[in-house]
Each structure stands twice: as C-alpha cells, then as structure tokens.
C-alpha cells in the first residue's frame, strides 16, 4: 500500500520519516527536488478508523548530469555520464533517492510495497533506467529478484558498513517480463484469471 505525495500533509509525513532515518544514520539530507515524484510506503493502522502509517519513502528524480543537486552524479558520487547506454537514454533515466523502510518495519513484509511503488512509477513514466547509490543489502535483494536487469557500475562510494554501490537498474527489461512482474507482485496472468 502506498500513496503518491501530492499534498502538504503527505510531504510532511515523507520528510518526518526520511529525516528520522537520516539523523539515525548520520546521513546528509539532500535537498528536496522540485521535479521529483515521491511516494510514501503505507501500513494500515491496526485501528481501522485511523489513517495508515508512513513506514517508508522513495523519491524518483529525472536524471540530469548537470544538476548540481544530483544525488548520484558528481565528484564525490558516481560517474553515470561515462556510460553510453545512460547517455543514450538520458531523458528516460531517473535517479532513485530517499529510499528507506523505517527500522521498526523492516523484515515484516513491506519490501513488496517498494516493488509496487517501482511498478507504479514504471507504468506511469516509462523509464528505461533507474540509477542510484544503494546500500549493499538492498542491492543484493534486488539482484536476487531481477538478476541481470540490475548491476553495479563502478566502485563503492565510501567504505565499510556505510558503503553505497552505484547501480543501474534496467527497469524496461523487467517490465517486458510479464511473468517476472506477476511473480513478485503476486498477480495472476490473464490466462490464469
């Protein structure tokens, strides 16, 4: 369950969740991009009459290598502009930023919600690639799910437990594989329905 951040109240919940994670891990909080698409990952409240809780966040930003506020490209980050496929599909490439699931809600089945968000964004915006600086554990999870559609490009940024891997996710390749989509989103194919 998720919501696309459109209202001031939704944005405030996004910021509260993301900024809590930043302060907990000592991360720098990049500015909020005006042209980003943000999602709140939701968990229904145990009391049905209360609104769902925001348990995670993700932000998609149209990729622009000249953006001084890029979360992935730059001197202390990655060099995605050096890859021909990224240059070729620059207008269909999106940065992934502010991706988190609150610690209280990790390992409780909310990862599927992140996959639903990726799917919704891919259906809506038709990206070719997602690029990101990603935590090793999250990268491994996506690699297990999507195989060759996701790959590390370049050396880790930082080191130790805070290391971030520069990744390229060929989301178009995944979206073309209906069987894979149905499997991970637990959907029936048209022939099974």
Protein Blocks (a to p, Z undefined) as FASTA:
>chain_A
ZZddfbfklmmmmmmmmmmmmmmnopacddddfkbccdddddddfblkbccddfbdcddd
dddfklmkbckbcjklccfklpmklmmmmmmcccdehiacdfklgonopmmmmmmmmmmm
mmmnopabdcddddfklmmmmmmmnmmmpccedjdehehjlbccdddddfklmmmmmmlm
mmmnopacfklZZ
